[in-house]
Amino acid sequence: MHISQRKRLSYLNIMMFRAILLSWTLLLVIGCKKDLPFFEDATCFTNISVIDPEHGLASDQTVIIKNNKIIKVADSNSLDLSPKNNMVDGTGQYMMPGLWDAHVHFAFMEELAPSMFDLFLAYGITSVRDTGGKIDFVKSYKDKSLQNPETSPRVMIAGPLLDGMPNVYDGSDASRPPLSVGSSNIEELTKNIKDLIEKDVDLLKAYEMLTPEQFAVLNQLAQENGLKVTGHVPLSMDVITASNLGMKSMEHMRNIELSCASNSTELLEQRKNLLYDGRNDQGGILRSRIHSAQRANAIENYSEKKADEVLDALYKNQTWQIPTLALSTGFTKRPFAKAEFQESFKYLPSSVEENWKNRITQTIKQSPTEFHHQYTDWMFKMVKKINDKGIGIMAGTDCPIFYLTPGRSLHEELSVLVKAGLSPLEAIESATIRPAEYFGIEKELGNVREGMLADLLILDANPIDDINNTLKINSVIRNGNLINRAALDKLLNDLDTK
């Protein structure tokens, strides 16, 4: 072939390649332009550090939120954002999922309940799990949350505690408000369960006076209706049997110590006799009598072998734990006596604030007993053992019981969980992705990922370095609604106006 012809063909090939390249570029540009409106009129947090509870920290991220969802998470230098967006510079800040308190009671102090939504949001709690109260009362808070998702925490409810007879929380005194319904037989229990299912509860809670037969029926009905059973292991049973029947979580690790003792079989027989002898007593009095007779004995006879058997069953059955460690160790650690914790009391109704301060003054005059110290040591050891075993842990507080301010107390719980042996990231996981997994909504909540609901917390310091930094709240995002520091302060200041 002649040289000039070769040059001509080479030139044509080059021009053809350029034309193809140009067409590809135009298609890419057109495609990008089609995508641009998707990223317009959104809120873009740029140069922010993102905390993934499962994988840790990613720096210099851009998180784009539109309506109530996270639509993009990417390196900040990889995006060319439209100026039509609301741009928020997140330099020096940390974004993480909104927090859960997985054990609260709206109905324990009804005069405090109207303040609890604002307290939760002001402290970064965007979801709560109510674990016991009169159904119509707690359902009213769930309904209010559903009606106002941008200004209320998400609320999941169990309804009243499902107890046997005599039932414990029967309204007999101020320390035992009417949080439970007692059932004297299986037929009555079945009716109570079906009534709760019809009222759209999210889980069911078993309590300590149930018989083994009642407990089995409760778990069967729950499974048939796609609900999980949480609660206290009934005093008439051992932990392994309760877990094998389908119990999916335990509150306060209640009564687990009774099954971890070398003399656990003897203790169970003794409990059955005490339950029979006290069948005509008030439920709260009978329960306290049994705890007083057995808990110290069980801890003194703690057996690593028995504990391993119990935890192996809990792991196999995925029976998760909500230790409420700040509550359980409160007799010795006394978080409520700290000045920085009592600062939160000013946001409570005046009657509650005054009552708590007076009772705390009396409480701190009493020295913790030897058993209180033994129980604290046991709880810390067991929480670490449970975590090391890989059993799921969820952060919950039992607020407002034992002077635990709604919202503020969850941060205390995270701090104590870390002291018990969880890493800061594991503690964060217990208050974010774990509760979402518990309710089967982990694909839409509990992390900072594309497609998830925008329930988020923005901090001014890194909680992985120090878990107490979860208190350094810059902003809260609930269902896509950005509540900045000024708005959060207004929520608290309005509560402080008495």
Stockholm file with secondary structure:
# STOCKHOLM 1.0

chainA/1-498         MHISQRKRLSYLNIMMFRAILLSWTLLLVIGCKKDLPFFEDATCFTNISVIDPEHGLASDQTVIIKNNKIIKVADSNSLDLSPKNNMVDGTGQYMMPGLWDAHVHFAFMEELAPSMFDLFLAYGITSVRDTGGKIDFVKSYKDKSLQNPETSPRVMIAGPLLDGMPNVYDGSDASRPPLSVGSSNIEELTKNIKDLIEKDVDLLKAYEMLTPEQFAVLNQLAQENGLKVTGHVPLSMDVITASNLGMKSMEHMRNIELSCASNSTELLEQRKNLLYDGRNDQGGILRSRIHSAQRANAIENYSEKKADEVLDALYKNQTWQIPTLALSTGFTKRPFAKAEFQESFKYLPSSVEENWKNRITQTIKQSPTEFHHQYTDWMFKMVKKINDKGIGIMAGTDCPIFYLTPGRSLHEELSVLVKAGLSPLEAIESATIRPAEYFGIEKELGNVREGMLADLLILDANPIDDINNTLKINSVIRNGNLINRAALDKLLNDLDTK
#=GR chainA/1-498 SS CCHHHHHHHHHHHHHHHHHHHHHHHHHHHHHHHHHGGGGSSCEEEEEEEEEETTTEEEEEEEEEEETTEEEEEEEGGGCCCCTTSEEEECTTCEEEECEEEEEECTTSSTTTHHHHHHHHHHTTEEEEEECCCCHHHHHHHHHHHHHCTTTSCEEEECCSEEECSSCSCSSSBTTBCSCEEECSSHHHHHHHHHHHHHTTCSCEEECTTCCHHHHHHHHHHHHHTTCCEEECCCTTSCHHHHHHTTCCEEETTTTHHHHSBTTHHHHHHHHHHHHHHTTTSCHHHHHHHHHHHHHHHHHHTBCHHHHHHHHHHHHHHTCEEECCHHHHTHHHHCGGGSHHHHGGGGGSCHHHHHHHHHHHHHHTTSCCCHHHHHHHHHHHHHHHHHHHHTCCBCCCCCBTGGGCCTTHHHHHHHHHHHHTTCCHHHHHHHTTHHHHHHTTCTTTSSSCCTTSBCCEEEESSCTTTCGGGGGCEEEEEETTEEEEHHHHHHHHHHHHCC
#=GC SS_cons         CCHHHHHHHHHHHHHHHHHHHHHHHHHHHHHHHHHGGGGSSCEEEEEEEEEETTTEEEEEEEEEEETTEEEEEEEGGGCCCCTTSEEEECTTCEEEECEEEEEECTTSSTTTHHHHHHHHHHTTEEEEEECCCCHHHHHHHHHHHHHCTTTSCEEEECCSEEECSSCSCSSSBTTBCSCEEECSSHHHHHHHHHHHHHTTCSCEEECTTCCHHHHHHHHHHHHHTTCCEEECCCTTSCHHHHHHTTCCEEETTTTHHHHSBTTHHHHHHHHHHHHHHTTTSCHHHHHHHHHHHHHHHHHHTBCHHHHHHHHHHHHHHTCEEECCHHHHTHHHHCGGGSHHHHGGGGGSCHHHHHHHHHHHHHHTTSCCCHHHHHHHHHHHHHHHHHHHHTCCBCCCCCBTGGGCCTTHHHHHHHHHHHHTTCCHHHHHHHTTHHHHHHTTCTTTSSSCCTTSBCCEEEESSCTTTCGGGGGCEEEEEETTEEEEHHHHHHHHHHHHCC
//
